[in-house]
Amino acid sequence: MERPQPTIPVDGAEIRTRRKELGFSRDECAEAAGISGPYLSQLETGARRNVRPPTYKRLRTVLQIQQDDRRLLAPPEEQHGKDTHARHEGDPRPHPEDPG
């Protein structure tokens, strides 16, 4: 049986915030990242919460986010389905590209 491809939990609100900071429309950002506008909308609204690593990398590039910057990642509580209000500011977010 084939193993499913890994996915990365993302923070849709942060994606939207960064996109707007850069002045991109949803469709401009989606096209630059190689995804559809409706898919980006689903990510931003939280209807979809996970992306595959290549999509994450393209979004990070379009949104001018450095590789070690974790702001596009969902807080750990969201990754495990826990209450997101329990997250404390400054808590590190695990980065999917960190070894180990």
Chimera marker file (.cmm) of the C-alpha trace (Angstrom):
<marker_set name="trace">
<marker id="1" x="0.000" y="0.000" z="0.000" r="1" g="1" b="0" radius="0.5"/>
<marker id="2" x="1.275" y="3.441" z="-0.933" r="1" g="1" b="0" radius="0.5"/>
<marker id="3" x="1.991" y="5.907" z="1.901" r="1" g="1" b="0" radius="0.5"/>
<marker id="4" x="0.161" y="9.232" z="1.671" r="1" g="1" b="0" radius="0.5"/>
<marker id="5" x="2.275" y="12.274" z="0.921" r="1" g="1" b="0" radius="0.5"/>
<marker id="6" x="3.131" y="14.396" z="3.971" r="1" g="1" b="0" radius="0.5"/>
<marker id="7" x="1.267" y="17.633" z="4.537" r="1" g="1" b="0" radius="0.5"/>
<marker id="8" x="2.079" y="20.810" z="6.420" r="1" g="1" b="0" radius="0.5"/>
<marker id="9" x="-0.531" y="22.522" z="8.630" r="1" g="1" b="0" radius="0.5"/>
<marker id="10" x="-0.793" y="26.210" z="7.755" r="1" g="1" b="0" radius="0.5"/>
<marker id="11" x="-2.295" y="29.310" z="9.363" r="1" g="1" b="0" radius="0.5"/>
<marker id="12" x="-4.795" y="30.595" z="6.803" r="1" g="1" b="0" radius="0.5"/>
<marker id="13" x="-5.333" y="33.914" z="8.565" r="1" g="1" b="0" radius="0.5"/>
<marker id="14" x="-1.599" y="34.589" z="8.434" r="1" g="1" b="0" radius="0.5"/>
<marker id="15" x="-1.489" y="33.701" z="4.734" r="1" g="1" b="0" radius="0.5"/>
<marker id="16" x="-4.272" y="36.215" z="4.073" r="1" g="1" b="0" radius="0.5"/>
<marker id="17" x="-2.647" y="38.897" z="6.243" r="1" g="1" b="0" radius="0.5"/>
<marker id="18" x="0.712" y="38.544" z="4.487" r="1" g="1" b="0" radius="0.5"/>
<marker id="19" x="-0.893" y="38.478" z="1.036" r="1" g="1" b="0" radius="0.5"/>
<marker id="20" x="-2.705" y="41.730" z="1.776" r="1" g="1" b="0" radius="0.5"/>
<marker id="21" x="0.438" y="43.319" z="3.250" r="1" g="1" b="0" radius="0.5"/>
<marker id="22" x="2.137" y="42.690" z="-0.088" r="1" g="1" b="0" radius="0.5"/>
<marker id="23" x="-0.835" y="44.061" z="-2.056" r="1" g="1" b="0" radius="0.5"/>
<marker id="24" x="-1.669" y="40.831" z="-3.883" r="1" g="1" b="0" radius="0.5"/>
<marker id="25" x="-5.199" y="39.947" z="-4.861" r="1" g="1" b="0" radius="0.5"/>
<marker id="26" x="-6.154" y="36.385" z="-4.035" r="1" g="1" b="0" radius="0.5"/>
<marker id="27" x="-5.993" y="35.401" z="-7.686" r="1" g="1" b="0" radius="0.5"/>
<marker id="28" x="-2.604" y="37.093" z="-8.247" r="1" g="1" b="0" radius="0.5"/>
<marker id="29" x="-1.123" y="35.310" z="-5.251" r="1" g="1" b="0" radius="0.5"/>
<marker id="30" x="-2.640" y="31.972" z="-6.209" r="1" g="1" b="0" radius="0.5"/>
<marker id="31" x="-1.382" y="32.195" z="-9.783" r="1" g="1" b="0" radius="0.5"/>
<marker id="32" x="2.129" y="33.114" z="-8.632" r="1" g="1" b="0" radius="0.5"/>
<marker id="33" x="2.098" y="30.142" z="-6.235" r="1" g="1" b="0" radius="0.5"/>
<marker id="34" x="0.808" y="27.748" z="-8.899" r="1" g="1" b="0" radius="0.5"/>
<marker id="35" x="-2.509" y="27.042" z="-7.163" r="1" g="1" b="0" radius="0.5"/>
<marker id="36" x="-6.102" y="28.019" z="-7.901" r="1" g="1" b="0" radius="0.5"/>
<marker id="37" x="-7.845" y="31.039" z="-6.406" r="1" g="1" b="0" radius="0.5"/>
<marker id="38" x="-10.538" y="28.865" z="-4.788" r="1" g="1" b="0" radius="0.5"/>
<marker id="39" x="-7.870" y="26.633" z="-3.209" r="1" g="1" b="0" radius="0.5"/>
<marker id="40" x="-6.101" y="29.680" z="-1.745" r="1" g="1" b="0" radius="0.5"/>
<marker id="41" x="-9.454" y="30.934" z="-0.473" r="1" g="1" b="0" radius="0.5"/>
<marker id="42" x="-10.059" y="27.587" z="1.254" r="1" g="1" b="0" radius="0.5"/>
<marker id="43" x="-6.642" y="27.835" z="2.913" r="1" g="1" b="0" radius="0.5"/>
<marker id="44" x="-7.230" y="31.397" z="4.060" r="1" g="1" b="0" radius="0.5"/>
<marker id="45" x="-10.648" y="30.640" z="5.525" r="1" g="1" b="0" radius="0.5"/>
<marker id="46" x="-9.532" y="27.434" z="7.213" r="1" g="1" b="0" radius="0.5"/>
<marker id="47" x="-11.722" y="25.169" z="5.091" r="1" g="1" b="0" radius="0.5"/>
<marker id="48" x="-8.439" y="23.488" z="4.185" r="1" g="1" b="0" radius="0.5"/>
<marker id="49" x="-5.660" y="23.483" z="6.732" r="1" g="1" b="0" radius="0.5"/>
<marker id="50" x="-2.872" y="21.412" z="5.173" r="1" g="1" b="0" radius="0.5"/>
<marker id="51" x="-0.702" y="21.758" z="2.099" r="1" g="1" b="0" radius="0.5"/>
<marker id="52" x="1.952" y="19.553" z="0.582" r="1" g="1" b="0" radius="0.5"/>
<marker id="53" x="5.556" y="20.665" z="1.010" r="1" g="1" b="0" radius="0.5"/>
<marker id="54" x="6.007" y="21.960" z="-2.574" r="1" g="1" b="0" radius="0.5"/>
<marker id="55" x="2.877" y="24.120" z="-2.229" r="1" g="1" b="0" radius="0.5"/>
<marker id="56" x="4.074" y="25.440" z="1.139" r="1" g="1" b="0" radius="0.5"/>
<marker id="57" x="7.432" y="26.346" z="-0.370" r="1" g="1" b="0" radius="0.5"/>
<marker id="58" x="5.823" y="28.171" z="-3.316" r="1" g="1" b="0" radius="0.5"/>
<marker id="59" x="3.469" y="30.092" z="-0.999" r="1" g="1" b="0" radius="0.5"/>
<marker id="60" x="6.371" y="31.007" z="1.253" r="1" g="1" b="0" radius="0.5"/>
<marker id="61" x="8.331" y="32.262" z="-1.762" r="1" g="1" b="0" radius="0.5"/>
<marker id="62" x="5.450" y="34.323" z="-3.180" r="1" g="1" b="0" radius="0.5"/>
<marker id="63" x="4.714" y="35.792" z="0.251" r="1" g="1" b="0" radius="0.5"/>
<marker id="64" x="8.418" y="36.602" z="0.747" r="1" g="1" b="0" radius="0.5"/>
<marker id="65" x="8.751" y="34.502" z="3.879" r="1" g="1" b="0" radius="0.5"/>
<marker id="66" x="12.215" y="33.167" z="4.713" r="1" g="1" b="0" radius="0.5"/>
<marker id="67" x="12.680" y="29.405" z="5.129" r="1" g="1" b="0" radius="0.5"/>
<marker id="68" x="13.239" y="29.639" z="8.891" r="1" g="1" b="0" radius="0.5"/>
<marker id="69" x="10.229" y="31.954" z="9.453" r="1" g="1" b="0" radius="0.5"/>
<marker id="70" x="7.349" y="29.968" z="10.960" r="1" g="1" b="0" radius="0.5"/>
<marker id="71" x="4.560" y="32.508" z="10.689" r="1" g="1" b="0" radius="0.5"/>
<marker id="72" x="2.677" y="30.663" z="7.916" r="1" g="1" b="0" radius="0.5"/>
<marker id="73" x="2.537" y="27.502" z="10.016" r="1" g="1" b="0" radius="0.5"/>
<marker id="74" x="-0.474" y="26.631" z="12.116" r="1" g="1" b="0" radius="0.5"/>
<marker id="75" x="0.090" y="26.880" z="15.862" r="1" g="1" b="0" radius="0.5"/>
<marker id="76" x="0.815" y="23.462" z="17.418" r="1" g="1" b="0" radius="0.5"/>
<marker id="77" x="-2.627" y="23.339" z="19.063" r="1" g="1" b="0" radius="0.5"/>
<marker id="78" x="-4.319" y="23.639" z="15.656" r="1" g="1" b="0" radius="0.5"/>
<marker id="79" x="-2.097" y="20.932" z="14.239" r="1" g="1" b="0" radius="0.5"/>
<marker id="80" x="-3.476" y="18.492" z="16.784" r="1" g="1" b="0" radius="0.5"/>
<marker id="81" x="-7.053" y="19.746" z="16.840" r="1" g="1" b="0" radius="0.5"/>
<marker id="82" x="-6.796" y="21.417" z="20.264" r="1" g="1" b="0" radius="0.5"/>
<marker id="83" x="-8.160" y="24.779" z="21.336" r="1" g="1" b="0" radius="0.5"/>
<marker id="84" x="-6.205" y="27.520" z="19.575" r="1" g="1" b="0" radius="0.5"/>
<marker id="85" x="-6.773" y="30.015" z="22.400" r="1" g="1" b="0" radius="0.5"/>
<marker id="86" x="-4.365" y="28.060" z="24.600" r="1" g="1" b="0" radius="0.5"/>
<marker id="87" x="-1.360" y="29.126" z="22.495" r="1" g="1" b="0" radius="0.5"/>
<marker id="88" x="0.916" y="31.643" z="24.144" r="1" g="1" b="0" radius="0.5"/>
<marker id="89" x="2.564" y="34.351" z="22.128" r="1" g="1" b="0" radius="0.5"/>
<marker id="90" x="6.177" y="33.526" z="21.550" r="1" g="1" b="0" radius="0.5"/>
<marker id="91" x="5.690" y="29.751" z="21.659" r="1" g="1" b="0" radius="0.5"/>
<marker id="92" x="7.829" y="28.372" z="18.852" r="1" g="1" b="0" radius="0.5"/>
<marker id="93" x="6.121" y="26.740" z="15.911" r="1" g="1" b="0" radius="0.5"/>
<marker id="94" x="7.805" y="23.580" z="14.664" r="1" g="1" b="0" radius="0.5"/>
<marker id="95" x="9.171" y="24.108" z="11.174" r="1" g="1" b="0" radius="0.5"/>
<marker id="96" x="8.541" y="21.343" z="8.620" r="1" g="1" b="0" radius="0.5"/>
<marker id="97" x="11.926" y="21.801" z="7.020" r="1" g="1" b="0" radius="0.5"/>
<marker id="98" x="13.907" y="21.467" z="10.272" r="1" g="1" b="0" radius="0.5"/>
<marker id="99" x="15.843" y="18.202" z="10.499" r="1" g="1" b="0" radius="0.5"/>
<marker id="100" x="14.888" y="15.801" z="13.279" r="1" g="1" b="0" radius="0.5"/>
<link id1="1" id2="2" r="1" g="1" b="0" radius="0.2"/>
<link id1="2" id2="3" r="1" g="1" b="0" radius="0.2"/>
<link id1="3" id2="4" r="1" g="1" b="0" radius="0.2"/>
<link id1="4" id2="5" r="1" g="1" b="0" radius="0.2"/>
<link id1="5" id2="6" r="1" g="1" b="0" radius="0.2"/>
<link id1="6" id2="7" r="1" g="1" b="0" radius="0.2"/>
<link id1="7" id2="8" r="1" g="1" b="0" radius="0.2"/>
<link id1="8" id2="9" r="1" g="1" b="0" radius="0.2"/>
<link id1="9" id2="10" r="1" g="1" b="0" radius="0.2"/>
<link id1="10" id2="11" r="1" g="1" b="0" radius="0.2"/>
<link id1="11" id2="12" r="1" g="1" b="0" radius="0.2"/>
<link id1="12" id2="13" r="1" g="1" b="0" radius="0.2"/>
<link id1="13" id2="14" r="1" g="1" b="0" radius="0.2"/>
<link id1="14" id2="15" r="1" g="1" b="0" radius="0.2"/>
<link id1="15" id2="16" r="1" g="1" b="0" radius="0.2"/>
<link id1="16" id2="17" r="1" g="1" b="0" radius="0.2"/>
<link id1="17" id2="18" r="1" g="1" b="0" radius="0.2"/>
<link id1="18" id2="19" r="1" g="1" b="0" radius="0.2"/>
<link id1="19" id2="20" r="1" g="1" b="0" radius="0.2"/>
<link id1="20" id2="21" r="1" g="1" b="0" radius="0.2"/>
<link id1="21" id2="22" r="1" g="1" b="0" radius="0.2"/>
<link id1="22" id2="23" r="1" g="1" b="0" radius="0.2"/>
<link id1="23" id2="24" r="1" g="1" b="0" radius="0.2"/>
<link id1="24" id2="25" r="1" g="1" b="0" radius="0.2"/>
<link id1="25" id2="26" r="1" g="1" b="0" radius="0.2"/>
<link id1="26" id2="27" r="1" g="1" b="0" radius="0.2"/>
<link id1="27" id2="28" r="1" g="1" b="0" radius="0.2"/>
<link id1="28" id2="29" r="1" g="1" b="0" radius="0.2"/>
<link id1="29" id2="30" r="1" g="1" b="0" radius="0.2"/>
<link id1="30" id2="31" r="1" g="1" b="0" radius="0.2"/>
<link id1="31" id2="32" r="1" g="1" b="0" radius="0.2"/>
<link id1="32" id2="33" r="1" g="1" b="0" radius="0.2"/>
<link id1="33" id2="34" r="1" g="1" b="0" radius="0.2"/>
<link id1="34" id2="35" r="1" g="1" b="0" radius="0.2"/>
<link id1="35" id2="36" r="1" g="1" b="0" radius="0.2"/>
<link id1="36" id2="37" r="1" g="1" b="0" radius="0.2"/>
<link id1="37" id2="38" r="1" g="1" b="0" radius="0.2"/>
<link id1="38" id2="39" r="1" g="1" b="0" radius="0.2"/>
<link id1="39" id2="40" r="1" g="1" b="0" radius="0.2"/>
<link id1="40" id2="41" r="1" g="1" b="0" radius="0.2"/>
<link id1="41" id2="42" r="1" g="1" b="0" radius="0.2"/>
<link id1="42" id2="43" r="1" g="1" b="0" radius="0.2"/>
<link id1="43" id2="44" r="1" g="1" b="0" radius="0.2"/>
<link id1="44" id2="45" r="1" g="1" b="0" radius="0.2"/>
<link id1="45" id2="46" r="1" g="1" b="0" radius="0.2"/>
<link id1="46" id2="47" r="1" g="1" b="0" radius="0.2"/>
<link id1="47" id2="48" r="1" g="1" b="0" radius="0.2"/>
<link id1="48" id2="49" r="1" g="1" b="0" radius="0.2"/>
<link id1="49" id2="50" r="1" g="1" b="0" radius="0.2"/>
<link id1="50" id2="51" r="1" g="1" b="0" radius="0.2"/>
<link id1="51" id2="52" r="1" g="1" b="0" radius="0.2"/>
<link id1="52" id2="53" r="1" g="1" b="0" radius="0.2"/>
<link id1="53" id2="54" r="1" g="1" b="0" radius="0.2"/>
<link id1="54" id2="55" r="1" g="1" b="0" radius="0.2"/>
<link id1="55" id2="56" r="1" g="1" b="0" radius="0.2"/>
<link id1="56" id2="57" r="1" g="1" b="0" radius="0.2"/>
<link id1="57" id2="58" r="1" g="1" b="0" radius="0.2"/>
<link id1="58" id2="59" r="1" g="1" b="0" radius="0.2"/>
<link id1="59" id2="60" r="1" g="1" b="0" radius="0.2"/>
<link id1="60" id2="61" r="1" g="1" b="0" radius="0.2"/>
<link id1="61" id2="62" r="1" g="1" b="0" radius="0.2"/>
<link id1="62" id2="63" r="1" g="1" b="0" radius="0.2"/>
<link id1="63" id2="64" r="1" g="1" b="0" radius="0.2"/>
<link id1="64" id2="65" r="1" g="1" b="0" radius="0.2"/>
<link id1="65" id2="66" r="1" g="1" b="0" radius="0.2"/>
<link id1="66" id2="67" r="1" g="1" b="0" radius="0.2"/>
<link id1="67" id2="68" r="1" g="1" b="0" radius="0.2"/>
<link id1="68" id2="69" r="1" g="1" b="0" radius="0.2"/>
<link id1="69" id2="70" r="1" g="1" b="0" radius="0.2"/>
<link id1="70" id2="71" r="1" g="1" b="0" radius="0.2"/>
<link id1="71" id2="72" r="1" g="1" b="0" radius="0.2"/>
<link id1="72" id2="73" r="1" g="1" b="0" radius="0.2"/>
<link id1="73" id2="74" r="1" g="1" b="0" radius="0.2"/>
<link id1="74" id2="75" r="1" g="1" b="0" radius="0.2"/>
<link id1="75" id2="76" r="1" g="1" b="0" radius="0.2"/>
<link id1="76" id2="77" r="1" g="1" b="0" radius="0.2"/>
<link id1="77" id2="78" r="1" g="1" b="0" radius="0.2"/>
<link id1="78" id2="79" r="1" g="1" b="0" radius="0.2"/>
<link id1="79" id2="80" r="1" g="1" b="0" radius="0.2"/>
<link id1="80" id2="81" r="1" g="1" b="0" radius="0.2"/>
<link id1="81" id2="82" r="1" g="1" b="0" radius="0.2"/>
<link id1="82" id2="83" r="1" g="1" b="0" radius="0.2"/>
<link id1="83" id2="84" r="1" g="1" b="0" radius="0.2"/>
<link id1="84" id2="85" r="1" g="1" b="0" radius="0.2"/>
<link id1="85" id2="86" r="1" g="1" b="0" radius="0.2"/>
<link id1="86" id2="87" r="1" g="1" b="0" radius="0.2"/>
<link id1="87" id2="88" r="1" g="1" b="0" radius="0.2"/>
<link id1="88" id2="89" r="1" g="1" b="0" radius="0.2"/>
<link id1="89" id2="90" r="1" g="1" b="0" radius="0.2"/>
<link id1="90" id2="91" r="1" g="1" b="0" radius="0.2"/>
<link id1="91" id2="92" r="1" g="1" b="0" radius="0.2"/>
<link id1="92" id2="93" r="1" g="1" b="0" radius="0.2"/>
<link id1="93" id2="94" r="1" g="1" b="0" radius="0.2"/>
<link id1="94" id2="95" r="1" g="1" b="0" radius="0.2"/>
<link id1="95" id2="96" r="1" g="1" b="0" radius="0.2"/>
<link id1="96" id2="97" r="1" g="1" b="0" radius="0.2"/>
<link id1="97" id2="98" r="1" g="1" b="0" radius="0.2"/>
<link id1="98" id2="99" r="1" g="1" b="0" radius="0.2"/>
<link id1="99" id2="100" r="1" g="1" b="0" radius="0.2"/>
</marker_set>
